[in-house]
């Protein structure tokens, strides 16, 4: 983790930091398990962003106006969140066509979230498939 990303996470309340770090670990694990290559970790639009070659950006953030959740953002001009909503209707709350909303108390060690992250990180090889090949 770069110093600027560490500083960004450190600016959040402890519960949000922990949840964001768990999602970060999951993103890195998905990229490694799927041999997707190097993960570019940066800040975009004031949010921590993750991208691999052939994937779509994933951003994560916490906001004081929604203190009990973090959000996992996806590019709003993709059909990713629409796909997630179709296959995981009950598992998540969503924010429009751009984010999965995760309570600070939610388990993020795998399952549906891991699958959603995988679809985003492989997006350009799956985007032509119905429901991204699910």
N, C-alpha and C positions, 0 to 999 in steps of 0.2 A: 504494500500500500504506500503510495507516495505521500510526502508530508502534507501536501495541500488536501488530499482526500482524507487523511487522518484528522487534519484540522477541521474539515467540514463535518465529519462525523462527531468530533469532540464538541462541536458547538450545540449539539442536540442533547435533550435529556437522556439519562442513562438507559432507560427502557427502549427509547427509540434507537439509540446507538447500537444496542445489542441486537435488535430486530434487523436493522440495516446491515450489520455485520454478518448476520446469519444468511440473509438474502444474498449478500456479496459472495459468501463462501459457496452457496448453492450455485450461483452463476458460474463461478470458476470451476466447480466440480463438474457441472454439466458440459462445459467447454472441453475439459480434460477427458471425461468419459467418452465423448463423441469425437475426439481427435479433431477439434475445430481450429486448432492453432492458437496463436497468441491472442490474448484478450487485451484490447486497448481499454484502459481505465482512465477516464478524464472527467472534467466538469463541463457540462453544457447546460446553458440556461439556468445556471446556479444549482444544478443537480448533478449527482454523481452518475456517470454514464459508462456503459459497457458495450463493446462492439467486437465482433470477430469478422474476419473476411467472409463474405457470403451471408452474413446475418443482418438483422435489423437491430437498431440501438435499443437498449434497455436502460432506463434511468430509474433511480430510486431516490426517495426524499421523504422528509417529515416536515410538516408545517404546523406552526402554533395554532392556526385556526381549526385544525383537526388533530388535537393533541393525543388521541388514543389510537391513532392508526399511522401506518406508513403507506406510501403508494409506490407501486411498481408501474412505471410508465412505458408505453410502447408507442411507436410512431403512429400517429392518428390517421395517416393516409394509407395504412395497411389494413388488412382485414383480421389482424391478429385478435384484438379484443372481441370482435364479433364471433370469431371462431371459439375463443375461450368461453364466451357466454353460451354458445350453442352446446358445447360438450361438458361444461362445468357450471350449469345453471344454479345449483344450490351451494357449491363449494366456496364461492367468492361473492363479495359485493364489488361492483364495478363503478367507475366514474366515466360515463359517456363511452366514447370509442377509444379512450386513451389510457386507462389505468385499471389495475387490480388494486383493491383497497384491502389492506391486511391489518387486522387489530394487532396491537403490540403484544398481545398474549397468544397469538396464533402460532401453531407449530409450522415451521418452514423447512423441515428436514427432508422433504421430498414430496412424493405423491403428485397431486394435480399441479401445484406450483412448479415443481421440477419439470413436468411435461410442458407447461406453458413457456417456461424459459427455454427449453429445448426447441420448441417450435419457432420462437423468436430468433434464437441464435442460428437456426438453419433456414430462415425465412426465404431467402432467394432461391434455394433449391426446392422449396415446397410451395411457393406462392401460386403456381399454376394448377395445383391439385385441389380438388374439392375438399373443404374442411382441412386444408393443409396436409392431406394424406392420412388423416386420423380415421 
